């Protein structure tokens, strides 16, 4: 039910905003929130209707028209909407609330939320709020800031978008705008896949919303670029493994601990179709290379049979395309699996971008694990302790505590 309401919130807000414009987004969100609460109350008493999405859309339409007819709006909304007449608005409402128009409305809203005039953090916050239906507190937790900061970001973003039209960019500017959209959806999925804050290691709702939105892009004739298809494949390969990433107690399971029978073969097959479609372009994006790595993991019937040589090649290509310190860290992990932990430690020690990872807890966590595998517990333990102090994720702290306990027990044997 929670996921359904989030889903419908994004659909309704996107549709109604086409009628009332981004200038009146507060009014649109108030109407949608009221309708979702009304649906919850009504369905508890009368049961869920056969077509709940259509029920909500119809009631939202009627409420908007009633508000305009009787001017039952708050003062701030009344001033903004005083010139609108119900008879003039009704045809537009009936049009945008058609099932065939819903996805088009969301596509337009994606590009509005990811407008290049906005700072990246504002784009992410606006996408989570407007398209994914997240509350201020949830966005604050996801982005590691306060609710006050999120409200300021959203207010700033909306002021900047006051005169922006809800439309898919023209083909001439689509490529640059699409790159921004893909980046935001990538960040949304990543935060869900391994939450950086709080007690929940995985935010499956974030992952599901990112997948839902990327599929809308992937199926659009002008947005379904090779990079879009590659990112879609990447998300699907990762989403296929979500159910295996936690144990029954909600603790993180690393790749070598996961039950591969829990991996979703249908999502893997769908991801494979998208990675095939992504190969039709002339350029290879970082999403192609990351999807290739994720696909290698999905292909391996067991952790022991993973093709680490191929994965290492893909990380080398990633570092050539984008010398990211995170890619360098992951390459060292792949190297350690292929040639032993000492090779991974050497790669990290000699890396020119190690200083850029100084505040990143996974650098210390990786060094701690590699030294543990070598039996060098006196070095491993301080690294793991530092990693614990750097992460705000309770699930990761629990995982590191387990590693520390293992090191101490092995050191005492």
N, C-alpha and C positions, 0 to 999 in steps of 0.2 A: 504493500500500500504506500509506504514512504517513497519507494522508487517511482511508483506510478504518479504520485502527486508531483514529484520533482519533474518528471518527464512532461506532464501536462502543463505545469507552470511555465516551463520554457517555451512550449508550443503556443500557449495562450498569449503570453507576454509578447512574443515575436509577432503574432498575428495582429493583436490589437494595436501594437505600436505602429503598424503600417497605416492604420486609420488615424491615430491621434498624434503620430510623430514622436520622435525621441524627446522633444521638448516637454511632452506630457507623460513621460515614463513613470513618474511617481503615481499619477492617476491610474495608469494601466496596472501597475503592480498592486495598488490598493484593491482594485476590482478583482484581480485574479486571486489575491490572498483571501478576500471575502468569499469568493465562490468555492475555493477549496475547503474553507472552514464549513461552509454551508453543506457541501457534499459530504463531509465527514459526519456532521450531525444528522443529516437526512438518511444516509446509508446505514447508520447504526440502528435507526428506528425501522426503516422500510426495506432494508437490504440493498445490495449493490445492483444497479440497473444492468440490463443485458449489454448495453453499450455505454459504459461509464464515461468514456472520452467525449462521445457525442452529447451526453447528458450535461456535462460540465460546460461544453461550448455553447449549448443552447441557453442554459441558465445565465452564463456570462453575457451573452448577447442581450438577453431580456433585461438584465440588471443595468447594463450600460444605457440602453434606450430609456429605461425607467428613470435613471438618474438625470438624463438630459431633459426628459419631459417635465419632471417635477422639481428639477434643480435641487436635489437632495445632497449636493456635494459639500464638502468642507469649503471654507472660504478660499483657500489657496487654489483648489481645483476649480471652483466656480469662476474665479477671475480668469483663469487660463482658458476655460472652455465655454465662456458665456456666449460666444457667437455661433456655436455649433447647434444645429437643429436636428432633432431625431429623424425627420423624414429625409434629410440630406445625408445623414450618417448611415442609415440602415442598409442601403444597397452595398456600401463598402464593407460593412460588417458581415453581411451575408456572403460576400465574395471571399474575403480573407479567411473566414471560418470554414470554408469548404475543405474537405480532406485533401483534395488535390493541391490546395494552396498552402497547406500547413508547412511542408518542408521548404517551399520557396521562401516563406516568411522567416523560417529559422536560418536559412542560408544568408538572407539579407542581414539578419541580426548578427550572425557570426562576423561578417565583414565590418559591421558597425562597431562591435565590441573590440575588434582587433584593428581599429583604425591606426595607421602609422603616426598620427598626431599624438597619440597617447603613449605614455611610458609603459614599458613592458609589464611592470607590476600592476598598473592600472588596467591593462588589457586582461590580465589573468583574473583579477578581482571582478571586473565587469562581466566577463564570461561566466564565472562561477555563479554570480548573483542573477544575471538576466537569463541566461540560457540553461543553466543547470539547477536553478531554484534554490541555491544555498542561502542560509541565513548568515547574518553578519558574524556571529560567533563561530560558525563552521568555517567561513572563509578566513577569519583571523587565525584559527587553529591550523588550517592548511598552509597558510603563508607565513606563519610564525610572527605575527604582529598582533597588536591590540585591536579590539573592536573599534575603538575611536579612530585608529589609523585607517581601518578599512572604510569606515563611513566617510572619512575625509577623502580617501582615494576615489570612492564611488561618486561623491559629490563633485570632485574636481573633473573626473572623466565625463560626467553627464553635462557639466557646463561647457566642456570643450566640444561635445557632440551635439549641442543644441541645434545647429543648422546643418548637420550631416544628414544626407538623404539615405533612406533605407534601400539600398540597391547593391547588386553584385557589380563590382567594378567592370569597366569596359575591358575588352581583351587587351588593349594597349597597356593598361596598368595592372592587369590581373596578376601577372606573375609575381611582382614585388609585394602586392598585398597578400597574395596567397601564402607566400613564405612566412609572413607574420602570423597568419592564422594557424599554419601548421606548427609553428614554434609554440604558440600558446596551448594548443591541444596536446602537444608533446609534454609540456610542463604539467598540465592538468593530469594526464595519465600517470606520469612519473610520481607525482605526489600521492596518487592513490595506490600505486604499485608498491611503494615503500614509504609510508608516511614518516615525515621527519619530526613529528611532534606528537606527544601524548601517548596513551596506552595502546592504541590500535596500530598494529604494524601495517595493516592493509586497509585502505579506504576503497572498498569494492565499488561503492556508489560513484566515486570520482572516476574510476576506471570505466565503468559502464557508460557514464555520461560522455567521456572522451571518445569512446568507441562509437556511441550513437551519433555524435556530431561528425566524426571523421567519415562515417559511412555515408552521411548526407553529402559531404563534399565529394567523396569518391565516385558517387553515382551521377554527379552533375556533369554534363558534357563539357563545360568550360573549366571546371575545377578539378576534374579527375585526371590530374597530371601524373606522370610517372612518380614524382616525389610524394604526391598524395597517396597513390596506391602503395608505395613502399612503406609509408608511415602507417597506413591501415594494416598492412601485413605485420609490421612490427608489433602494433598494439594487439592484434589477434593472437600472435604467437605467445606473447606474454600473458594475455588474458586466459589462454588455454591452460596455463599452469597455476592460476590463482588458487584453486581449491587444494592444491598440494603444498602450498607454501607455509601453512601453519599446522601445528599438531592439534590434538583435541583440546588442549589447554590454551590454545591461542598463541603458542610460542613459535618463533620463526624457525623454519626448517630450511637449511641451505640446500643447494642443488643436489649434492651427493646424498642427502638424507631423504629426498622427496620420493613419494610413491608415484611412479610414472603411469601407473594404471589409472590414476586420478586425473591425468591430463586429458583435456577435452579434444577428442579426435576431429570433431566437426569444426571446431574453431581453427585447429591446425590446418585442416583441408581448405577452409575458406581463406586462411592466411596465405596458403600456397597459391591459390588462384590469384590473389592480389599481387603476390610477389612476381608471378608470371606476367601479369599485366604491367607491372612497373618496369619490366625489361624492354618495353617498346619505345622508350625514349632514347635520346642521344647522350644524356648526361647522367652520371651516377651521383646521387646525393648521399649525405651521411645517413639518411633514413634507409637507403638501399643497403648500405654496409651493415648498419645495426640490425636490420631485418635479416640479413644473411647470417649474422652471428646467432640470433635467436632461432633461426631455422635450423642451424646445425645442432643446437641443443634439442630441438624437437625431433630431429631425425634419429638421434642416438637412442637405441633401445635401452641403454643403461649409461650411468655416469662413466664407467670404465671404458666404454666404446666411443666416447666423445672424440670427434676429430679436432684435437687441439691444434694441430699443425695448420689446418684450414682456418680456424678461428684466429690464430696468430697472424696469418696473412691478412685477414680482414681488418684486424686492429692496426696493422702496419699501414694499410690503405686509409683507414680513418685518421690516423695521425698525420698522414701526408695531406689529406683534405682539410683537416682541422686539428691543429696541435693542442688539443685539450688536455689538461692535466688529468682529468677523469679517465679519458681514453688511455693515457699513459699508465695509470694505475691498473686498469683492467687488462691492458696488454701484459703487464708484469705478472698478473695472476695467471693468465693463459700460459705465459712462458714457464711459470713455476709448475703448472700441471704437465707441461710437455718435457721440461728438462730438469725438474727438481726445484725445491724451495730456494736453494742457494742462488740459482739463476734469477729467480724472481727478486730476491733481496738485492742482488747486484744491480739489476736493472733499475730498481727504485733508488738505490744509493747513488748511482751514477747519472740519474736523469737530470737534465738541466732545468726541468720544470718542477722539481720536488719542492722547492720553496713555495710554489703556488698552492701546494697541497698542505701547507703547514697547519692550517686551521681545520682541515677536513678529517673527521674522526675515522673514516675508512682507511686512510693511509696508515695510521697507528694500528688499527684493527688488522689490516693485512700484514703489516710487518710482525705484529704479535703472533698471528697464526703461522706465518712462514717460519719464524724462529722456533715456535712450538714444534712444528714438524721436524725441524732439525734437532730437536732435543735440547735447544739452548734456552732453557726456561728462565734463567736469570735475566735475559734480554727480553724474552717474550712477555713476561709479567708486567714490567713497567709500561710497555707499549699498550697492552690491553687496558691497563688502569687509566692511561691518558685518554685512550679512545672512549672509555666510559664517561669520562669527565666532559668530553666534547659533544656528545650527542644528547639531544633532548627527547629522543624517542625511548619510551619505557620498554618497548619490545626489544629494541636493539641493546639497551642496557642489560636486559635479562639475558640475551644471547651472549654478550661479552662476559657477564658474570659466570655463565656456564663454562666459557672458555678459560676464564681465570681459575675456576675451581679445578678444571681438568689439569691445567698447568701445575698448580700447586700439588695436586695429588701425584702427578707423574714425577714432579721434582723430588718428592719425599720418598718415592719408591727406591 
